[in-house]
Amino acid sequence: MNLRKKILALSAFFIVLAASFFIDTMLYPPKGVPILEYHMVNDTEEDAYTVPSEEFAQQMHYLKEQGYTTISLLDFIKAKKGKETLPDKPIILTFDDGYVDNYTDLLPLLEKENMKATVFIITNMVGTDGYLDWTQLRDMQNKNIEIGSHTANHLPVTTLDSKQKHDELNLSKLLLEWNGIKTVFFFSYPNGAYDDETEQILKDGQYLGAVTGDAGLNTFVTNPYLLQRVNIPRPRLGLIEFKVRLLKAEIFTRLGISQHV
């Protein structure tokens, strides 16, 4: 067999292997809870972090059509501890940074669909231009929105010394709770950066879990301080891209890419 035939045969083998993998993933998707990572939902901004309202509504409608039920991170941890039963197809919606459109644009869409979500707050930005204020945050938590910490200043924790890490994690939690937010149990790593020391600080600070930016699905054996999360940026290909993002979580789980178990 000459070189050209060998290359063609090898290419055909990998095409069949890839097709088999994708068919298997579609027919027998891996088990686990997807966590979706958003930032802003509005019709004003046009950056990569903003999902237009209509497209977000389409995404939520698709999830409901597929039988998904939104849960909170606390629901997931309670179920992990045997204190709660999850729905058949749970999914968690998260929003980083605490932008004001989470109240003005996002919340009405979630209420319309009777959906839960978790919003992670940069506490030193609360009340500043473009960000949620304390009144809005307290109102949101009364409407099925779980509030978590995203540090005090949105500094990647891997760039900080031990004292700075303690301050960013613990002071942000305290500030939220001092301003009427129910006990803060969950944390989102700025820029998705994490390390072992930060995980221990979270445990010592009575956090129950934290989300990364590593795609995948979450089961009860997933490290609760390194929960898998798939990013949902501004879509360029409509609902098709959203479906691909959901599939990405399944594929990464199937291949064991950056899975925290």
C-alpha positions as CSV (number, residue, x, y, z in Angstrom):
1,M,0.0,0.0,0.0
2,N,1.5,3.3,-1.1
3,L,1.7,6.3,1.2
4,R,-1.4,8.0,-0.3
5,K,-3.5,5.0,0.3
6,K,-2.3,4.7,3.8
7,I,-3.2,8.3,4.5
8,L,-6.6,7.9,3.0
9,A,-7.2,4.7,5.0
10,L,-6.1,6.3,8.3
11,S,-8.3,9.4,7.6
12,A,-11.3,7.2,6.9
13,F,-10.6,5.3,10.2
14,F,-10.6,8.5,12.2
15,I,-13.7,9.8,10.5
16,V,-15.6,6.6,11.4
17,L,-14.2,6.8,14.9
18,A,-15.3,10.4,15.3
19,A,-18.7,9.7,13.8
20,S,-19.2,6.7,16.2
21,F,-18.2,8.9,19.2
22,F,-20.7,11.6,18.3
23,I,-23.5,9.2,17.6
24,D,-22.8,7.4,20.9
25,T,-22.8,10.8,22.7
26,M,-26.1,11.8,21.1
27,L,-27.8,8.5,21.8
28,Y,-26.3,7.9,25.2
29,P,-25.3,11.2,26.7
30,P,-23.3,11.1,29.9
31,K,-25.1,11.7,33.1
32,G,-24.7,14.9,35.1
33,V,-26.0,18.4,35.8
34,P,-24.9,21.2,33.3
35,I,-24.1,24.6,34.8
36,L,-24.3,27.4,32.2
37,E,-22.1,30.5,32.6
38,Y,-23.6,33.9,31.4
39,H,-22.8,37.5,32.1
40,M,-25.2,40.0,30.6
41,V,-28.6,39.7,28.9
42,N,-29.7,42.9,27.1
43,D,-30.3,44.5,23.8
44,T,-27.9,47.4,24.2
45,E,-24.4,45.9,24.5
46,E,-22.8,44.1,21.6
47,D,-19.8,42.5,23.2
48,A,-19.0,38.8,23.5
49,Y,-20.3,38.7,27.1
50,T,-23.9,39.9,26.2
51,V,-26.7,37.6,25.0
52,P,-29.6,39.5,23.4
53,S,-32.9,39.2,25.2
54,E,-34.7,37.4,22.4
55,E,-32.0,34.9,21.9
56,F,-31.8,34.2,25.7
57,A,-35.6,33.7,25.7
58,Q,-35.2,31.2,22.8
59,Q,-32.5,29.4,24.8
60,M,-34.7,29.1,27.8
61,H,-37.6,27.9,25.7
62,Y,-35.4,25.3,24.2
63,L,-34.3,24.0,27.6
64,K,-38.0,23.7,28.7
65,E,-38.8,21.9,25.5
66,Q,-36.0,19.4,26.3
67,G,-37.4,18.8,29.7
68,Y,-34.8,20.7,31.8
69,T,-35.7,22.2,35.2
70,T,-33.6,24.9,36.7
71,I,-32.3,24.4,40.1
72,S,-30.0,26.4,42.4
73,L,-26.5,25.4,43.5
74,L,-27.9,24.9,47.0
75,D,-30.5,22.4,45.6
76,F,-27.6,20.5,44.0
77,I,-25.6,20.3,47.2
78,K,-28.6,19.4,49.3
79,A,-29.3,16.5,46.9
80,K,-25.7,15.5,47.1
81,K,-26.1,15.2,50.9
82,G,-29.3,13.3,50.5
83,K,-31.5,16.1,51.8
84,E,-33.3,16.8,48.5
85,T,-34.4,15.0,45.3
86,L,-33.5,16.6,42.0
87,P,-35.8,16.7,39.0
88,D,-35.2,14.3,36.1
89,K,-33.2,16.8,34.0
90,P,-31.7,19.6,36.3
91,I,-29.7,22.5,35.0
92,I,-28.2,25.5,36.7
93,L,-28.0,29.0,35.2
94,T,-25.3,31.3,36.6
95,F,-24.4,34.9,35.8
96,D,-21.1,36.5,36.7
97,D,-20.2,40.0,37.9
98,G,-23.7,41.4,38.9
99,Y,-24.6,43.7,36.1
100,V,-27.7,45.8,36.4
101,D,-29.3,44.2,33.4
102,N,-29.6,41.0,35.5
103,Y,-32.4,42.8,37.2
104,T,-33.9,45.0,34.5
105,D,-33.7,42.6,31.6
106,L,-32.9,39.1,32.8
107,L,-35.1,38.8,35.8
108,P,-38.4,39.4,33.9
109,L,-37.5,36.7,31.4
110,L,-36.7,34.2,34.2
111,E,-39.9,35.0,36.1
112,K,-41.9,34.5,32.9
113,E,-40.6,31.0,32.6
114,N,-40.6,30.4,36.4
115,M,-36.9,29.7,36.3
116,K,-34.2,29.9,39.0
117,A,-30.7,31.3,38.6
118,T,-27.5,32.2,40.5
119,V,-25.9,35.6,40.3
120,F,-22.2,36.0,41.4
121,I,-21.5,39.5,42.8
122,I,-18.3,41.6,42.7
123,T,-19.1,43.3,46.0
124,N,-17.1,46.5,45.6
125,M,-18.9,47.1,42.4
126,V,-22.4,47.0,44.0
127,G,-24.3,50.3,43.4
128,T,-21.8,51.6,40.9
129,D,-22.7,52.5,37.3
130,G,-23.9,49.5,35.4
131,Y,-24.0,47.2,38.4
132,L,-26.8,46.0,40.7
133,D,-27.5,47.9,43.9
134,W,-28.4,46.4,47.3
135,T,-32.2,47.0,46.9
136,Q,-32.2,45.1,43.6
137,L,-30.1,42.3,45.0
138,R,-32.5,41.8,48.0
139,D,-35.4,41.8,45.6
140,M,-33.8,39.3,43.3
141,Q,-33.2,36.8,46.1
142,N,-36.9,37.0,47.0
143,K,-37.6,35.9,43.4
144,N,-35.7,32.6,43.1
145,I,-32.3,34.1,42.5
146,E,-29.5,32.7,44.5
147,I,-26.7,35.2,45.3
148,G,-23.1,34.2,45.4
149,S,-19.6,35.8,45.7
150,H,-17.3,36.7,42.8
151,T,-14.7,38.3,45.2
152,A,-14.6,41.9,46.3
153,N,-12.6,43.3,43.4
154,H,-12.6,40.6,40.6
155,L,-8.9,39.8,41.0
156,P,-7.8,36.4,39.8
157,V,-7.1,34.5,43.0
158,T,-4.0,32.8,41.6
159,T,-2.3,36.3,41.4
160,L,-2.9,37.0,45.1
161,D,-1.0,36.1,48.3
162,S,-2.6,34.3,51.1
163,K,-3.9,37.4,53.0
164,Q,-5.3,38.9,49.8
165,K,-7.1,35.7,49.0
166,H,-8.7,35.6,52.5
167,D,-9.8,39.2,52.2
168,E,-11.2,38.8,48.7
169,L,-13.2,35.7,49.6
170,N,-14.3,36.3,53.2
171,L,-14.9,40.1,53.1
172,S,-17.1,39.8,50.0
173,K,-19.1,37.1,51.7
174,L,-19.5,39.2,54.9
175,L,-20.4,42.4,53.0
176,L,-23.2,40.5,51.1
177,E,-24.6,39.1,54.3
178,W,-24.3,42.4,56.2
179,N,-26.5,44.0,53.5
180,G,-29.4,41.6,53.9
181,I,-28.4,38.8,51.5
182,K,-29.1,35.3,52.8
183,T,-26.1,33.2,53.8
184,V,-23.7,33.1,50.8
185,F,-22.7,29.5,50.2
186,F,-21.2,29.7,46.7
187,F,-18.3,31.3,44.8
188,S,-17.3,31.9,41.2
189,Y,-13.5,32.1,40.4
190,P,-12.7,35.3,38.5
191,N,-11.3,34.5,35.1
192,G,-11.8,30.8,36.0
193,A,-8.5,30.8,37.9
194,Y,-8.2,28.6,40.9
195,D,-5.6,26.8,43.1
196,D,-5.5,24.5,46.1
197,E,-5.0,27.2,48.7
198,T,-8.1,29.1,47.5
199,E,-10.2,25.9,47.7
200,Q,-9.1,25.4,51.4
201,I,-10.0,29.1,52.2
202,L,-13.4,28.5,50.7
203,K,-13.9,25.4,52.9
204,D,-12.7,27.3,56.0
205,G,-15.0,30.2,55.2
206,Q,-18.1,28.0,55.2
207,Y,-18.6,28.1,51.4
208,L,-20.2,24.9,50.2
209,G,-19.0,25.1,46.6
210,A,-17.5,27.0,43.7
211,V,-17.8,27.1,39.9
212,T,-14.9,27.1,37.4
213,G,-14.8,27.8,33.7
214,D,-14.0,24.2,32.8
215,A,-16.7,22.7,30.6
216,G,-18.4,19.4,31.6
217,L,-21.2,17.9,33.6
218,N,-21.5,17.6,37.4
219,T,-22.4,14.6,39.4
220,F,-22.3,13.9,43.1
221,V,-18.6,12.8,42.8
222,T,-17.5,16.1,41.2
223,N,-15.4,18.2,43.5
224,P,-18.0,20.8,44.8
225,Y,-15.3,23.4,44.9
226,L,-14.4,22.8,41.3
227,L,-17.8,22.5,39.6
228,Q,-17.8,22.2,35.8
229,R,-19.4,25.1,33.9
230,V,-19.8,25.8,30.2
231,N,-19.6,29.3,28.9
232,I,-22.5,30.8,26.9
233,P,-21.2,33.8,25.0
234,R,-23.0,36.1,22.5
235,P,-24.3,33.6,19.9
236,R,-23.2,34.1,16.3
237,L,-25.1,31.1,14.9
238,G,-28.4,31.4,16.9
239,L,-29.8,28.4,18.7
240,I,-27.5,26.0,16.9
241,E,-24.5,27.4,18.7
242,F,-26.4,27.1,22.0
243,K,-27.0,23.4,21.3
244,V,-23.3,22.9,20.4
245,R,-22.3,24.5,23.7
246,L,-24.5,22.1,25.6
247,L,-23.0,19.2,23.6
248,K,-19.5,20.5,24.5
249,A,-20.2,19.9,28.2
250,E,-21.2,16.3,27.3
251,I,-18.2,15.8,25.1
252,F,-15.7,17.1,27.6
253,T,-17.2,14.8,30.2
254,R,-17.1,11.8,27.9
255,L,-13.4,12.5,27.0
256,G,-12.4,13.3,30.6
257,I,-11.1,16.8,29.7
258,S,-10.4,18.9,32.8
259,Q,-12.9,17.0,34.8
260,H,-12.7,17.5,38.6
261,V,-13.5,14.2,40.3
